[in-house]
Amino acid sequence: MHAEYKQYQCFPPAPLVFNAFNLCPFDKVKVVIIGQDPYHGEGQAHGLSFSVNDGVPFPPSLQNIFKEINNDLGSPIPTSGNLTRWAEQGVLLLNSILTVQANKPASHQRKGWERFTNVVIKRLNDECEGLVFMLWGVKARKKGRCIDSNKHLVLTSAHPSPRAVNFGCSFGKKHFSQANEYLRERGKSPINWSVITPNWALSLM
């Protein structure tokens, strides 16, 4: 990856490649949401699956995620697509591939990231109890084959991308309320899915 970042423009910026793990350490994980690879446009990716920096227009998949939260929980559509506050509450926003070349989706496939994130998922499965795994789309479901549904809650649906929705696949399955119910049953604090505050606003609190 060092060579890729030297030779090409890549995302997310190098200091943010492992942002998901920095914001949500292993021992704090409650929920795992598995994405594919980072957004490949300028200024979008910051190391969290599906998330974008403050002020960046919502990509279509994120729009559908927010619509589902609104339908499931009645929460208003947020003004920021930055999901940092989810990560800080224990949501590991994990892409299967952690880096990408600018404007070249899936350009870092088969460069070792898939093996790395497979190990992460296996460790979470083996060493933790009572996690919620949200597996959206065929690729995420394949990624989650090692997950023991007797130890964890595994929620599956279509990918939130418009392409999947347009093909008649169903994304909305109330995963967010199901996750919180499961966490409460195990004595864990639920995730406040509606808490998405731009970083500039946090500095005023």
N, C-alpha and C positions, 0 to 999 in steps of 0.2 A: 504493500500500500504506500510506502514511502515514495517509491518510484512513480506510482500513479499520481500522487499529489504534487510531486515535483514537475512532472511532465505535462499534466492536464489540470484543468479546473475541475475540482471534485467537491461533492457535498456529502454530509455537512462539513463545515470548517473543521480542520483537524482537531482542535481542542474539544470539539463537541461530539466526536465519534462515539464515545462511551457515555454520553450524557444520560442515557436511560438508567445506567447502573449507578452513576454518581447521585442522581436525584432520588433513586429508589433502590437502596442497598438490599442485598440478598435477604438479610434478616428482617426487613420491613415489608417484603412483598406480600400482598393480599390477593391481587388480581393481576393476571397477565393477558395483555392484548397483543396478538401477533400480527404484524404487518408484513409487507413484502420487502421493498427496498425504499430508500429515502426519496423524497421529491427531488426532481432533477433540475428545477428552475432556480434562478438566482434568488437568494435571500429567503427561500422557503424552509429548507430542512434545518433542524437544530438538534438532531439526535434522538428524537422521540417519534415513534410510529404514529402516523396520521396527523401529527401536530405541525403547526407553522408558527413562525415568529409573529409577534404582535404587529398589527397593521397590514399583514399580508392577506389578500383575499382568500376566502375558504376554498380549497380544492373541492371538487365534486364529492369525493368520498366523505370528506369531513362534513360537508353540508348534510349528507344523508345521515351521518352519525348524530349530528345535532337535532335533526328532525325526529329521529327515533327517540332520543332522550326527551324531547318535547312531548311526543306521543305517549311514551311510557310513564314519565314522571310528572308531566305538566310543567317542566322547567322552561323558562323562556330561552330563545335562541341567543347565545352569548354574542358579545361584540368582538371578542378575540378568539382566534383559533389556537392559541397557545395553551397546551395541555399540561404545562408544568405543575399546576396545582393538583392535578390528578396524580402525577408521579410522586409528589411530596406526601400524598396520603396513602401511598402503597400500591399504586398501579404501575406495573412494569410495562412500558410501551416499547415493545421489542420488535424491531424489524428483523426479518430472517437474514437479510444482507444489510450491513451497516453503512456502506458507502456506495457512491454512484458517480459516474462522470457527468458533467454538466450536459443537459439535453440528450442524454443517452440512457434511457431507462434500462434496467437490468444489465448494465455494462460491467458490473462487478460480480456477476454470477460466476460460480465455480472458481473463485479465488480464495476459498478457505472460510468465508464467513458462514456458509451453511453448516459446516462441521462445528464451528465455534458455537453458533446459536443452538444447534442440536444438543451440545454438551450442557449449555445453560439450562435448557428445558428439562433435560434428563436429571440434572442435579436438583432443580426445583421439585420435580416429581418425586425423586427418591428421598430427599432430605427434609421436605416440608410436609405439612398436613393441612388440609382444609383450604387450599387455594382455589380461586376461580380462574379458569382458563377460557377466554373468549376466542374462538377459532372461526374467523370469518373468511369463507371462500375455500376452494379446493386445496390450494397450496398450504393454507394454515392448518386445515384438517390433516393433511399428510404430515405436516410438521409435528402435530400433536399425537401421533399414533402411539408414542411411548407413554402417554399420560394415563395413569391408573384412575379410572372413574370411581373406584371404590374409596379412594383417598381424597379426591378433589372433585369439584363441580366443573364439568366440561360442557360449555355452551357452544353450539355450532349454528351457523346460518350462512346464507350467501354473503359474498363480499359486498361492502357498501358502495362499491363503484356503480355509476349509472349503467355501465355496460351489463353488469349482472342483473340489475333491476329491470333493465329493458328486455332481457331475455326471459323475464317472468319469474326469476328467482326471488325468494322472499328474504329480505334482510331483517325487517322488524319483528323481533320475537321477544321483546321485553327483557333483554339480557341484563339491563342495568338494575331493574327492580329485583330480578331473580338473584343477581349477585349480592345485593344488599341484604336480602332476606337470608341467604345462605350464611353470610358473614355474621349477622346478628344471632342466628341459631348457634353459632360456635363461639359466641362471646366476644366477637371482634367488632370494632366500630365500623359502621358502613361508610361507603365513599360518598362524599357530597359531589355528585356529578355536575351540579350546576355552578360550582365554584370555579370559574375561569376568569381571572382578573389580570389585565395587562400588567406587565412588570412596572411600568411607570406609575400605575395607580397604587401598587403595593408599597412603593417608596413613600407614599403619602400617609400610609396607615400607622 
